[in-house]
Amino acid sequence: MPFEKIPNNKLSLFVVNQIEQMILRGILSPGTRLPAERNLADRLGVSRPSLRDAISILTNNGLLETKAGSGVFVANVLGNAFSPALMNLFKSHDEAVFDYISFRRDIEGIAAERAAKQASEADLDVIKRIFEKMVTAHHKRDNSRQESSLDAEFHLSIIEASHNVVMLHMMRSMYDLLKEGVFYNRQALFVNKSNRQILLEQHEKILINLVRRDARASRISAEAHLDFISKTLQENIIAEKHEKFAQKRLEIEILQKNNS
């Protein structure tokens, strides 16, 4: 009979392919620690030597990295999308903030439209679960840090549900810059009580449209959400400038009073 036994090294290639797919699809993100060797080998149904061969191949390909005493982790495959000099320019010029939001508006509008058409029920369940966490965080006091973190998770889960791997990795890189405060302080959006309520309602509207599989409404609600963020940040910038001028007038008033 024309059958051949599968060599052990072929098993390692199956493992390589499975882990590559999980990294490509964003299931395993940079910094994720893989399960311990014995546990992972059992889950994959392969021998530990086959698993070691696979990990060696993935490490040589720059997808995994081993940290002594800590384990095996997904490497930072995203890298830095922008040079440090350019990131400093972003931080110091307001127009970069609004160009960033405009870019997100375009991409996330497309992602929401695609997700409404292509998301699986499991994809939608992930988005629902994140939104439920957002509701819980919303009802806690002084929880802007968690709310801003869940906000990023919510938007990334929609991009994941759009099933476009290029879009996913590009936007994950952009969100990493946002986490580092390159563009603006996300937490500041959640400090104002009325803003928090509006943002939660906007996220809920996006979710409802996705569940209804209404592609056009999903895109419009995602774009409206980013428009609101842009408008709020613009108002914050103007308010900060006004406050600076008010402080200067107050200083002059105090000086004049002391000299009189």
C-alpha positions as CSV (number, residue, x, y, z in Angstrom):
1,M,0.0,0.0,0.0
2,P,1.3,3.5,-0.9
3,F,1.4,4.9,2.7
4,E,4.4,6.3,4.5
5,K,4.9,6.8,8.2
6,I,5.0,10.5,9.1
7,P,8.5,11.3,10.4
8,N,8.7,13.1,13.8
9,N,10.2,16.2,12.1
10,K,7.0,16.5,10.0
11,L,5.0,16.7,13.2
12,S,7.1,19.6,14.3
13,L,6.2,21.4,11.1
14,F,2.5,20.9,11.8
15,V,3.1,22.6,15.2
16,V,5.0,25.4,13.5
17,N,2.1,26.0,11.2
18,Q,-0.5,26.0,14.0
19,I,1.5,28.5,16.1
20,E,2.2,30.7,13.1
21,Q,-1.5,30.8,12.3
22,M,-2.3,31.8,15.9
23,I,0.3,34.7,15.7
24,L,-0.9,35.8,12.3
25,R,-4.6,35.8,13.4
26,G,-3.7,37.8,16.6
27,I,-4.8,34.9,18.9
28,L,-1.3,34.9,20.3
29,S,-0.2,38.5,20.7
30,P,3.4,39.8,21.4
31,G,4.5,39.1,24.9
32,T,2.1,36.1,25.4
33,R,3.7,33.3,27.3
34,L,3.2,29.8,25.9
35,P,2.1,27.0,28.2
36,A,4.8,24.9,29.9
37,E,6.4,22.3,27.6
38,R,4.6,19.2,29.0
39,N,1.2,21.0,29.0
40,L,1.6,22.3,25.4
41,A,2.9,19.0,24.0
42,D,-0.2,17.3,25.5
43,R,-2.6,19.9,24.1
44,L,-1.0,19.5,20.6
45,G,-0.8,15.7,20.8
46,V,2.9,15.6,20.0
47,S,6.0,14.5,21.7
48,R,8.1,16.9,23.6
49,P,11.1,16.5,21.2
50,S,8.8,17.4,18.3
51,L,7.6,20.5,20.2
52,R,11.2,21.5,21.0
53,D,12.0,21.3,17.3
54,A,9.0,23.5,16.4
55,I,9.9,26.1,19.1
56,S,13.5,26.1,17.8
57,I,12.2,26.8,14.2
58,L,9.9,29.5,15.4
59,T,12.6,31.1,17.5
60,N,15.0,31.1,14.6
61,N,12.3,32.8,12.5
62,G,12.0,35.5,15.1
63,L,8.4,34.6,16.1
64,L,9.2,33.2,19.6
65,E,11.8,34.1,22.2
66,T,13.0,32.1,25.2
67,K,13.6,33.9,28.5
68,A,15.8,32.1,31.0
69,G,13.8,31.0,34.0
70,S,10.5,32.4,32.6
71,G,9.5,30.4,29.6
72,V,8.8,30.8,25.9
73,F,7.0,34.0,24.7
74,V,5.7,35.4,21.4
75,A,8.3,37.9,20.2
76,N,7.5,41.5,19.6
77,V,6.8,40.9,15.9
78,L,5.3,44.4,15.5
79,G,8.4,46.3,16.2
80,N,8.3,50.1,16.1
81,A,6.2,51.5,13.3
82,F,7.8,54.9,13.7
83,S,11.2,56.2,14.6
84,P,11.8,57.8,18.0
85,A,12.3,61.2,16.4
86,L,9.0,60.9,14.6
87,M,7.2,59.8,17.7
88,N,8.6,62.9,19.5
89,L,7.1,65.0,16.7
90,F,3.8,63.4,17.2
91,K,3.8,64.2,20.9
92,S,4.6,67.9,20.3
93,H,2.2,68.7,17.5
94,D,-1.6,68.7,17.9
95,E,-2.3,68.1,14.3
96,A,-0.7,64.6,14.6
97,V,-3.4,63.8,17.2
98,F,-6.2,64.6,14.9
99,D,-4.6,62.9,11.9
100,Y,-4.3,59.8,14.0
101,I,-8.0,59.9,15.0
102,S,-9.0,60.6,11.4
103,F,-6.9,57.5,10.3
104,R,-8.6,55.4,13.0
105,R,-12.0,56.7,12.0
106,D,-11.4,55.5,8.4
107,I,-9.9,52.1,9.3
108,E,-12.3,51.3,12.2
109,G,-15.3,52.3,10.1
110,I,-14.2,49.7,7.5
111,A,-13.5,47.1,10.2
112,A,-16.9,47.5,11.8
113,E,-18.6,47.2,8.4
114,R,-16.6,44.0,7.6
115,A,-17.2,42.6,11.1
116,A,-20.9,43.0,10.7
117,K,-20.7,40.8,7.6
118,Q,-18.0,38.3,8.5
119,A,-17.8,38.0,12.2
120,S,-18.5,34.5,13.6
121,E,-20.8,34.0,16.6
122,A,-17.7,33.4,18.7
123,D,-16.3,36.8,17.5
124,L,-19.4,38.6,18.6
125,D,-19.4,36.8,21.9
126,V,-15.9,38.1,22.6
127,I,-17.0,41.7,21.8
128,K,-20.1,41.2,24.1
129,R,-18.0,39.9,27.0
130,I,-15.6,42.9,26.7
131,F,-18.6,45.3,26.6
132,E,-20.0,43.6,29.8
133,K,-16.6,44.3,31.5
134,M,-16.9,47.9,30.3
135,V,-20.3,48.2,32.0
136,T,-18.9,46.8,35.2
137,A,-15.9,49.2,35.2
138,H,-18.2,52.1,34.3
139,H,-20.1,51.7,37.6
140,K,-17.0,51.8,39.7
141,R,-15.6,55.1,40.9
142,D,-12.2,56.4,39.8
143,N,-11.7,53.6,37.3
144,S,-10.5,55.6,34.2
145,R,-7.5,53.4,33.8
146,Q,-9.5,50.2,33.5
147,E,-12.1,51.8,31.3
148,S,-9.5,53.1,28.9
149,S,-7.8,49.7,28.7
150,L,-11.1,48.0,28.0
151,D,-11.9,50.6,25.4
152,A,-8.8,49.5,23.4
153,E,-9.7,45.8,23.8
154,F,-13.2,46.5,22.5
155,H,-12.0,48.2,19.4
156,L,-9.3,45.6,18.7
157,S,-11.9,42.8,19.1
158,I,-13.9,44.4,16.3
159,I,-10.8,44.6,14.1
160,E,-10.1,40.9,14.9
161,A,-13.7,40.1,13.9
162,S,-13.2,41.7,10.6
163,H,-10.7,38.9,9.7
164,N,-8.1,41.0,7.9
165,V,-4.7,40.1,9.4
166,V,-2.9,43.1,7.8
167,M,-5.4,45.5,9.3
168,L,-5.2,43.7,12.7
169,H,-1.4,43.9,13.1
170,M,-1.2,47.5,11.8
171,M,-3.9,48.7,14.2
172,R,-2.4,46.7,17.1
173,S,0.8,48.6,16.5
174,M,-1.1,51.9,16.4
175,Y,-2.8,51.1,19.7
176,D,0.5,50.3,21.3
177,L,1.6,53.9,20.5
178,L,-1.6,55.1,22.1
179,K,-1.0,53.1,25.3
180,E,2.5,54.8,25.5
181,G,0.8,58.2,25.4
182,V,2.3,59.2,22.1
183,F,-0.9,60.8,20.8
184,Y,-3.0,61.7,23.8
185,N,-3.9,60.6,27.3
186,R,-6.8,58.1,26.8
187,Q,-7.6,58.0,30.5
188,A,-8.5,61.7,30.4
189,L,-11.5,60.9,28.2
190,F,-13.0,58.8,31.0
191,V,-12.5,61.3,33.9
192,N,-15.5,63.4,32.9
193,K,-18.7,61.7,34.1
194,S,-20.8,62.8,31.2
195,N,-18.2,61.7,28.7
196,R,-18.0,58.3,30.3
197,Q,-21.7,57.8,29.9
198,I,-21.7,59.0,26.3
199,L,-18.7,56.7,25.4
200,L,-20.4,53.7,27.0
201,E,-23.6,54.4,25.0
202,Q,-21.6,54.7,21.8
203,H,-19.9,51.4,22.4
204,E,-23.2,49.8,23.1
205,K,-24.6,51.2,19.8
206,I,-21.7,49.8,17.9
207,L,-22.2,46.4,19.5
208,I,-26.0,46.4,18.8
209,N,-25.4,47.1,15.1
210,L,-22.8,44.4,14.9
211,V,-25.1,41.8,16.5
212,R,-27.9,42.9,14.0
213,R,-25.4,42.4,11.2
214,D,-26.2,45.9,10.0
215,A,-23.0,46.7,8.1
216,R,-23.8,50.3,7.2
217,A,-25.0,51.2,10.7
218,S,-22.0,49.5,12.2
219,R,-19.7,51.7,10.1
220,I,-21.6,54.9,10.8
221,S,-21.7,54.2,14.6
222,A,-17.9,53.5,14.7
223,E,-17.2,56.7,12.7
224,A,-19.5,58.8,14.9
225,H,-17.7,57.5,18.0
226,L,-14.3,58.6,16.6
227,D,-15.8,62.0,15.6
228,F,-16.9,62.4,19.2
229,I,-13.4,61.6,20.5
230,S,-11.9,64.2,18.1
231,K,-14.4,66.9,19.1
232,T,-13.8,66.2,22.9
233,L,-10.1,66.3,22.5
234,Q,-10.3,69.6,20.6
235,E,-12.5,71.1,23.3
236,N,-10.0,69.8,26.0
237,I,-7.1,71.5,24.1
238,I,-9.0,74.8,23.9
239,A,-10.0,74.6,27.6
240,E,-6.3,74.0,28.6
241,K,-5.2,77.0,26.6
242,H,-7.9,79.2,28.2
243,E,-6.9,78.0,31.6
244,K,-3.3,79.0,31.0
245,F,-4.3,82.5,30.0
246,A,-6.6,82.7,33.0
247,Q,-3.7,81.7,35.3
248,K,-1.5,84.4,33.8
249,R,-4.2,87.0,34.4
250,L,-4.6,85.8,37.9
251,E,-0.9,86.1,38.5
252,I,-0.9,89.7,37.2
253,E,-3.9,90.5,39.4
254,I,-2.1,89.1,42.5
255,L,1.0,91.0,41.7
256,Q,-0.9,94.3,41.3
257,K,-2.7,93.8,44.5
258,N,0.5,93.1,46.4
259,N,2.2,96.2,45.0
260,S,-0.7,98.5,45.7
